[in-house]
């Protein structure tokens, strides 16, 4: 798949000369006065991003391309021989966003943090998080501020049926648990309902807690 670099800043306009490399961030693009060339800093020198008259090409097509000959320099929202308007740049960014929205297999995280404010976390504390995309849960990790015991259940329901209840538990008999420790991890997830859909609401419920005053529950997920 083609590798794509998105510069951190775009500067459009006429520049008679390039500033010192040390005065700009890596990834900044500058156009010549006549817009015939575009230069990019690699941190030490200025490089011609592509030859005059060479178009960046279709972003979505490059995203789908499996030809290793295509690299970051082949994908651009700027044509070297033209000066794009703000509307055209916005359209190109929308095209990029649409292409990225279809990418699956990316790893992400869902994090719940319970804080007792210096006191032991009370049983029954709850936190809710909406899920923005379809994904599968791969593992659950628990991290505590001090050695102790904690059991947390995870409930799931749709936005229309919010709030989720204990009847909506996705953890079966394998609830995330810390026992006389500061951490735990489970990637087996025996009996779990691991598939999540965009729009689902997850609720983490503290079933029990001893000694621990701050607890992080982290779900690693893979976008589907």
Secondary structure, DSSP 8 states (H G I E B T S, - for coil): -------S-B--S-BSS---GGGS-TT-EEEBTTSS-EEEE-SSSEEEEE-TT-----HHHHHH---TT--GGG--S--TT----HHHHHHHHHHHHHHHHT----EEEEEEEEE-TTS---TT-EEEEE--S-EEEEEEEEEEEEEEEEEEEEEEEESTT-S--GGGBSSTT--EEEEEEEEEEESS-TT---EE-TTEEEEEEEEEEES-SEEEEEEEEEE-
